[in-house]
Amino acid sequence: MAQKINTLLAEDDKNLGVILKKYLEAKDIAVTLCTNGEEALETFRSGNFNFCIFDVMMPLMDGFTLAKEVKKINKRIPIIFLTAKTTQKDVIEGFKLGADDYITKPFSMDELLLRIHAVFNRTSVETSTPTTFKLGNYTFDAARHVLTKGDQSRKLTSKEADLLLLLCENMNETLERTVALEKVWYEDSYFNARSMDVYVTKLRKYFKDEPNVELVNVHGVGFKLVVKA
């Protein structure tokens, strides 16, 4: 059965937003509509979206800034920008931020629908999330929550596995504390932050005998899972 497209639509023109939402829902695409960038970012953090459509010019937070923040949370999420801006500079900026397509207003609803399906089908194949990661001499099976080295296996708790998976998906890149808290603990709070620090310490101990794997603190920002080839 094909995966359903669950879309976050950020469009400050309420009339256009409502029309787009109704049209796409009639085509069996789930749509959550937000009318500014800040609202869209909070909605993305609390939802389970696999597609985004962002207007570029929005109040409170523009579409480009919104895309940057969303990509920090899920760098694989496909994004289509909607805009009345047609300069080459703006188009290039959009693609630099990881846009998968760029459509200028006014546009045909049917054309938008075709582009959504084309992007979704392409990115679904290209970015299917791996569930097994090689970490030095260890193998992490995210689906089974198992960390293995040779004939030794360790069953991880759900929180340990979720945090390690997020670190693996951002391997050798900095994972921001706020992103980890939102994705694993679902809330950025003092007590959750202390809990996360405990789990980071646990994971660090699991790899203490592996010289090619290091879980380092990035001061004031977050963590980085460094894995040497």
Residue pairs with C-beta under 8 A, 6 or more apart in sequence:
3 50
3 124
4 28
4 29
4 30
5 29
5 30
5 50
5 51
5 116
5 120
6 30
6 32
6 47
6 48
6 49
6 50
6 51
7 24
7 29
7 30
7 31
7 32
7 49
7 51
7 52
7 53
7 116
8 32
8 34
8 40
8 43
8 44
8 47
8 49
8 51
8 52
8 53
9 17
9 20
9 21
9 24
9 31
9 32
9 33
9 34
9 52
9 53
10 34
10 35
10 36
10 37
10 39
10 40
10 52
10 53
10 54
10 55
10 58
10 63
10 66
11 17
11 20
11 33
11 34
11 35
11 53
11 55
11 58
11 82
12 35
12 36
12 55
12 57
12 58
12 59
13 55
14 35
17 33
17 35
18 33
20 31
20 33
20 53
20 109
20 112
21 31
21 33
23 109
23 113
24 31
24 113
24 116
25 31
27 113
29 116
32 43
32 47
32 49
34 40
34 43
35 58
36 58
36 59
36 60
36 61
37 54
37 58
37 59
37 60
37 61
37 62
37 63
37 65
37 66
38 60
38 61
39 60
40 54
40 61
40 66
41 61
41 66
41 69
41 70
44 52
44 70
44 73
45 73
45 182
46 186
49 77
50 77
50 78
50 120
51 77
51 78
51 116
51 119
51 120
52 67
52 70
52 77
52 78
52 79
52 80
53 79
53 80
53 81
53 82
53 116
54 63
54 66
54 67
54 79
54 80
54 81
54 82
55 63
55 81
55 82
55 83
56 62
56 63
56 64
56 81
56 82
56 83
56 85
56 90
56 94
57 63
57 83
57 84
57 85
58 66
61 69
63 81
63 82
63 83
64 93
64 94
64 97
67 79
67 81
67 94
67 97
67 98
67 99
68 97
70 77
70 79
71 77
71 79
71 97
71 98
72 176
72 179
73 179
73 182
73 183
75 98
75 169
75 170
76 123
76 127
76 129
78 100
78 119
78 120
78 123
79 97
79 98
79 99
79 100
80 99
80 100
80 101
80 102
80 103
80 112
80 115
80 116
80 119
81 94
81 99
81 101
81 102
81 103
82 103
82 104
82 105
82 107
83 90
83 94
83 102
83 103
83 104
83 105
84 104
84 105
85 104
86 104
91 102
94 102
95 102
100 119
100 122
100 123
101 115
101 118
101 119
103 111
103 112
103 115
129 169
131 141
131 142
131 143
132 139
132 140
132 141
132 142
132 143
133 139
133 140
133 142
133 168
133 171
135 168
135 207
135 210
135 212
135 213
135 225
135 227
136 207
136 210
136 211
136 212
136 213
136 227
136 228
137 149
137 150
137 210
137 212
138 147
138 148
138 149
138 207
138 210
138 213
139 147
139 148
139 149
140 146
140 147
140 148
140 164
140 165
140 168
141 147
141 148
142 161
142 164
142 165
142 168
145 155
145 156
145 157
145 158
145 160
145 161
146 153
146 154
146 155
146 156
147 153
147 154
147 156
147 164
147 206
148 154
149 210
154 206
156 164
159 184
159 199
160 199
160 202
160 203
162 183
162 184
163 180
163 184
163 196
163 199
163 200
163 203
164 203
166 175
166 179
166 180
166 183
166 184
167 175
167 203
167 215
167 223
167 225
168 225
170 224
170 225
171 225
171 227
172 224
172 225
172 226
172 227
173 224
174 218
174 221
174 222
174 223
174 224
175 222
175 223
175 224
175 225
176 221
176 222
177 188
177 193
177 196
177 221
177 222
177 223
178 188
178 222
179 222
180 196
180 222
180 223
181 187
181 188
181 189
181 192
181 193
181 196
182 188
184 196
185 192
185 195
185 196
200 215
200 223
203 215
204 215
207 213
207 214
207 215
211 228
212 227
212 228
213 225
213 226
213 227
213 228
214 225
214 226
215 223
215 224
215 225
215 226
216 223
216 224
216 226
217 223
218 224
